[in-house]
Amino acid sequence: MAPPLVGCKLHRHRLLQAAAHGDLRRFKRIASALDGGKGRIREAVEVVVDGNGAGALHVAAAHGRTRVCAYLVEELQMDVNDTAVLSGDTPLTYAVRSKKNVDAVRYLLDHDADPNKRVHHGCTPLSIAVGKGICVMVELLLSKGADVNSLSCGGTPLHVAAMENHGAVMKILLDYNADCNKEFFILFTPLFTALRARSLNCVKHLIKAGADVMKGIHKFTPLILAAYEGLTDFYECLLEAGADPNVPDDSGLLPIEIAAFQNRRKDVEILFRVTSRIPSVHDWSVDGVLTFFKYVKSFLTDQDDPMYKMDLADLKLEGSKAYNEKDYSTAVKLYSVAIMKADSGDATLLSNRSLCFIRMGEGDKALVDAEACRALQPYWPKACFRQGAAHMLLKDYEKACDAFLDGLKLDPANDEMENALREALNSFKISRAT
């Protein structure tokens, strides 16, 4: 005969197992055994949790066992919004992770489950369903009052749909009037996210809904991003929606020049039709543009500086060495050549160059690189840190606080980010006081 403690543990395990299998008769029998005739079955069931602190209602919801859910909610009066200790998940967030659980989700929502309650890492039931790409679940949650513009760790539901390339889900969100221009972490719109995810379907949905194709970071517009990333198939829809090909990036390069430097002929052909003539290009034709920028690149390689002859890997290595030796101006040159040689925008190189500018006290240049870095990698905490550090150097403490806070949301355990935020807040308070 098993010792009482072992038997109790076994009963608890079997109780959760019965909830998972939807075996209500067995569940009631085990619950009664745990209660021991005290007439307090609810209390006996509530203390039974798994390793994540999830109880019987969570387990039943996760497996779509509606009958068990009904018994727990209606007969035992258990809290439909109870949270698992470790994750903060509710029965609803457990249920929305599988398209097999539509009936369970509907039941929970009909019995006062909160469709906007967040788990510990900031996600809502809607953002979870969107991330999974479960259209029927997304529509159900929206019909029951889920906030279509709620912010989570991944942005709004539109940002999440764009990131995961879920075009069908995005259309549902837009039908429920999701804000297609809402920014995430101050800078990133769903359109930017869709471009970074190379999701043409999502880009088209967003443009049709009225996404602003000129909204970017400084002059780092969606069209500039497409040029750096070589998103050939995206040009037409951006241009038709009003993207201006004659707006340069922060370094003064037009989209056609970016494409020509990377020798992307098809890109140049598309952009040539809509770009105003560049005075320095004598032969204004597709071949003339490609030849001119090939010549410029060749001239730099052959005559300007030995570093232009180095390959990308060596440039990165030598840039790191120069930084470690505190030769920041040389590191900047090496990283600049590496950025030019990279096939597409390289967030790490921009981050490194931004750090060099910070060490040199050149806040304006550091900020341009940091914000371009965030455009390329919106969910990278280091990009937020660089941006915050640049704002600190420029004594714009309020924006520094925003950037460090964004980074801390992405990486809550980052002590360096937390200390930087604390310093920025203190500086902001002092500046306001004076």
Summary of the structure (lengths in Angstrom):
residues: 434
radius of gyration: 27.6
end to end distance: 76.1
largest distance: 95.1
contacts: 1465
relative contact order: 0.05
helix: 63%
strand: 1%
